[in-house]
Amino acid sequence: MRLINVETLILEEFMIVNPDSLEYAILSHTWEDGEVTFQDFTGDLSHREHKKGFYKIMKTCELARRDGIQYAWVDTCCIDKTSSAELTEAINSMFNWYRDAKVCYAWLADLPAAMERPIESAMKECRWFTRGWTLQELLAPRHVEFYDRDWTFRGTKKDLKELVADASQIGADVLEKPEDLYRLPIAQRMSWAAKRQTTRLEDMAYCLIGIFEVNMPIHITASSHEAQPSSASAAPYG
């Protein structure tokens, strides 16, 4: 697992990440044009700073530093998506990585500022609640913090549980106790994904791996990983 050192903005690799001894923050977001890739982080570093997606990485690291967390994980740049073996491992491990994070920062890129529109009506319309990969990113972490398009903190999963439950159609009790997930009927868990979408058809299966506790080989194509595991774009995820 690769993590970003939030002080140096350099990727560091760990063979085993024990959440009890190595804390990290994790980002949940929807992919857009101009995301920063692993190659951008390991090649000409000046190139990454000119890409649109670099700002969200910087904000993630800034929030982690604020919270006293040394490392952060962002799907766009922490996975080498040109490696089929690495991508397979990442997709099969994704749920656990979100579960073990100290905190998950969920950035809703289309959530208006509070002065523009009440969160009660705006949250349910956010694209984040329509994507396949963000389903596990909502369920797995115990602590999720939601930020609007301006990176203003709007509340935690616990604080906003009724709004989040309404937007996701997932019971507030499940949101509060993710460890109870596997006690629920398969049909109920499947219903949560019914109205969600992924860029590639096969990603709809991949993004449910952790929710159903399965492990599977990944069929890699040139556009694999929607580019991400989190929301939408050119390699699986989206």
C-alpha positions as CSV (number, residue, x, y, z in Angstrom):
1,M,0.0,0.0,0.0
2,R,1.3,3.4,-0.9
3,L,0.6,6.5,1.2
4,I,1.4,10.1,0.7
5,N,3.5,11.7,3.4
6,V,1.5,14.8,4.1
7,E,4.5,16.8,5.0
8,T,6.8,16.0,2.0
9,L,4.0,15.0,-0.6
10,I,6.2,12.0,-1.4
11,L,4.7,8.5,-1.9
12,E,6.0,5.9,0.6
13,E,5.3,2.2,0.3
14,F,4.3,-0.1,3.2
15,M,4.2,-3.9,2.9
16,I,1.7,-4.1,5.8
17,V,-0.3,-1.3,7.1
18,N,-1.5,-1.8,10.7
19,P,-4.1,0.9,11.5
20,D,-3.2,0.5,15.2
21,S,0.4,1.6,14.5
22,L,0.2,3.6,11.3
23,E,-2.7,6.1,11.0
24,Y,-3.7,7.5,7.6
25,A,-6.5,9.6,6.2
26,I,-8.3,8.7,3.0
27,L,-10.2,10.7,0.4
28,S,-13.5,9.8,-1.1
29,H,-14.5,11.8,-4.2
30,T,-15.8,11.6,-7.7
31,W,-13.3,11.6,-10.6
32,E,-13.1,14.5,-13.0
33,D,-10.8,15.5,-15.9
34,G,-7.2,16.3,-14.9
35,E,-6.7,13.8,-12.1
36,V,-3.2,13.3,-10.9
37,T,-1.9,9.7,-11.6
38,F,0.8,7.6,-10.0
39,Q,3.1,8.5,-12.9
40,D,2.6,12.2,-12.2
41,F,3.8,11.6,-8.6
42,T,6.9,9.6,-9.6
43,G,7.9,11.4,-12.8
44,D,8.3,15.1,-13.4
45,L,6.7,16.4,-10.1
46,S,6.2,19.9,-11.6
47,H,3.7,18.4,-14.0
48,R,1.3,17.3,-11.3
49,E,0.9,20.8,-9.9
50,H,-0.6,22.0,-13.1
51,K,-3.4,19.3,-13.1
52,K,-6.8,20.1,-11.8
53,G,-6.9,17.1,-9.5
54,F,-3.8,18.2,-7.6
55,Y,-5.7,20.7,-5.5
56,K,-7.9,18.0,-3.9
57,I,-4.7,16.0,-3.0
58,M,-3.3,19.1,-1.4
59,K,-6.5,19.7,0.6
60,T,-6.6,16.1,1.8
61,C,-3.0,16.4,3.0
62,E,-3.8,19.8,4.6
63,L,-6.8,18.3,6.5
64,A,-4.7,15.3,7.6
65,R,-2.0,17.6,9.0
66,R,-4.6,19.5,10.8
67,D,-5.8,16.3,12.4
68,G,-2.3,15.2,13.3
69,I,-2.2,12.4,10.8
70,Q,1.1,11.8,8.9
71,Y,-0.1,9.9,5.9
72,A,-3.0,10.1,3.4
73,W,-4.3,7.8,0.6
74,V,-5.9,9.1,-2.6
75,D,-6.9,6.6,-5.2
76,T,-5.9,8.6,-8.2
77,C,-2.2,8.7,-7.4
78,C,-1.5,5.9,-4.9
79,I,-2.2,3.1,-7.3
80,D,-0.2,2.3,-10.4
81,K,-3.0,1.5,-12.7
82,T,-0.7,0.4,-15.5
83,S,0.1,-2.7,-13.4
84,S,-2.7,-5.4,-13.6
85,A,-1.4,-7.2,-10.5
86,E,-1.4,-4.0,-8.4
87,L,-4.8,-2.9,-9.7
88,T,-6.2,-6.3,-8.8
89,E,-4.8,-6.2,-5.3
90,A,-6.1,-2.6,-4.8
91,I,-9.6,-3.3,-6.0
92,N,-9.9,-6.4,-3.8
93,S,-8.4,-4.4,-0.8
94,M,-10.3,-1.2,-1.2
95,F,-13.1,-1.8,1.3
96,N,-10.5,-2.7,4.0
97,W,-8.4,0.4,3.2
98,Y,-11.4,2.6,3.7
99,R,-12.5,0.7,6.8
100,D,-9.1,1.0,8.5
101,A,-8.5,4.7,7.8
102,K,-8.5,7.0,10.7
103,V,-10.8,9.3,8.9
104,C,-12.4,9.5,5.5
105,Y,-12.8,13.0,3.9
106,A,-15.7,12.9,1.5
107,W,-15.5,15.8,-0.9
108,L,-18.8,16.6,-2.6
109,A,-17.7,18.7,-5.6
110,D,-21.2,19.8,-6.4
111,L,-22.5,20.5,-2.9
112,P,-23.2,24.3,-2.8
113,A,-22.0,26.5,0.0
114,A,-24.4,26.8,3.0
115,M,-25.3,30.4,2.1
116,E,-26.4,29.3,-1.4
117,R,-28.7,26.4,-0.6
118,P,-29.6,24.4,2.5
119,I,-27.8,21.1,2.8
120,E,-31.1,19.4,3.6
121,S,-32.2,19.8,-0.1
122,A,-28.8,19.9,-1.8
123,M,-27.1,16.9,-0.4
124,K,-29.3,14.2,-2.0
125,E,-28.6,15.7,-5.4
126,C,-24.9,15.3,-5.2
127,R,-23.2,13.1,-7.8
128,W,-21.3,11.3,-5.0
129,F,-24.5,9.5,-4.0
130,T,-24.9,8.1,-7.6
131,R,-21.6,6.5,-8.1
132,G,-20.9,2.8,-7.6
133,W,-17.4,3.1,-6.0
134,T,-18.5,5.7,-3.4
135,L,-21.0,3.2,-1.9
136,Q,-18.2,1.3,-0.1
137,E,-16.5,4.5,0.7
138,L,-19.6,5.6,2.6
139,L,-20.2,2.2,4.4
140,A,-16.7,1.1,5.3
141,P,-15.2,3.9,7.3
142,R,-16.5,4.5,10.8
143,H,-15.7,8.2,10.7
144,V,-16.6,10.2,7.5
145,E,-16.4,14.0,7.3
146,F,-18.3,15.7,4.5
147,Y,-17.0,18.8,2.7
148,D,-18.7,21.0,0.2
149,R,-17.3,22.2,-3.1
150,D,-15.3,25.0,-1.3
151,W,-13.9,22.4,1.1
152,T,-16.0,23.8,3.9
153,F,-16.8,21.2,6.6
154,R,-20.5,20.4,6.6
155,G,-20.7,17.6,9.1
156,T,-19.8,14.0,9.9
157,K,-21.6,10.8,8.8
158,K,-22.9,10.6,12.4
159,D,-24.1,14.2,12.5
160,L,-25.8,14.0,9.1
161,K,-27.0,10.4,9.4
162,E,-30.6,11.2,8.6
163,L,-29.7,13.2,5.5
164,V,-27.2,10.6,4.4
165,A,-29.6,7.8,4.9
166,D,-32.2,9.6,2.8
167,A,-29.7,10.3,0.0
168,S,-28.2,6.8,0.0
169,Q,-31.3,4.8,0.9
170,I,-29.3,3.0,3.5
171,G,-30.6,2.8,7.1
172,A,-29.1,5.1,9.6
173,D,-28.4,2.2,11.9
174,V,-26.2,0.6,9.3
175,L,-24.4,3.9,8.7
176,E,-23.7,4.1,12.5
177,K,-22.5,0.5,12.8
178,P,-20.7,-0.6,9.6
179,E,-19.7,-3.8,11.4
180,D,-23.3,-4.9,11.2
181,L,-23.2,-4.8,7.4
182,Y,-22.6,-8.5,6.9
183,R,-25.6,-9.5,9.0
184,L,-28.0,-8.0,6.5
185,P,-29.6,-10.0,3.7
186,I,-27.8,-10.0,0.4
187,A,-30.8,-8.6,-1.4
188,Q,-30.8,-5.6,0.9
189,R,-27.2,-4.9,0.3
190,M,-27.7,-5.3,-3.4
191,S,-30.6,-2.8,-3.4
192,W,-28.2,0.0,-2.3
193,A,-26.3,-0.3,-5.6
194,A,-29.4,-0.6,-7.8
195,K,-29.5,3.1,-8.8
196,R,-25.7,3.7,-8.8
197,Q,-23.6,3.8,-11.8
198,T,-20.0,3.1,-12.9
199,T,-18.2,4.2,-16.0
200,R,-17.6,0.5,-17.0
201,L,-20.1,-2.2,-16.6
202,E,-17.7,-4.6,-14.9
203,D,-16.8,-2.0,-12.3
204,M,-20.3,-2.4,-10.9
205,A,-19.3,-5.9,-9.8
206,Y,-15.8,-4.8,-8.6
207,C,-17.1,-2.0,-6.4
208,L,-19.2,-4.5,-4.5
209,I,-16.4,-6.9,-3.6
210,G,-15.9,-5.6,-0.1
211,I,-19.6,-5.3,0.6
212,F,-20.2,-9.0,-0.1
213,E,-16.8,-10.2,1.3
214,V,-15.6,-11.8,-1.9
215,N,-12.3,-11.8,-3.7
216,M,-12.0,-12.0,-7.5
217,P,-9.5,-11.6,-10.3
218,I,-9.9,-8.4,-12.2
219,H,-10.2,-8.2,-16.0
220,I,-7.9,-5.3,-16.9
221,T,-8.5,-3.3,-20.1
222,A,-6.7,-0.2,-21.4
223,S,-9.3,2.0,-19.7
224,S,-9.4,0.0,-16.5
225,H,-10.2,1.5,-13.2
226,E,-12.5,4.0,-14.6
227,A,-9.4,5.1,-13.7
228,Q,-10.2,5.1,-10.2
229,P,-11.8,3.2,-7.5
230,S,-13.8,6.0,-6.4
231,S,-16.0,7.5,-8.8
232,A,-15.8,8.2,-12.4
233,S,-13.4,8.5,-15.1
234,A,-10.9,6.6,-17.1
235,A,-9.8,3.6,-15.3
236,P,-11.8,1.5,-13.0
237,Y,-13.6,3.6,-10.7
238,G,-16.3,6.0,-11.1
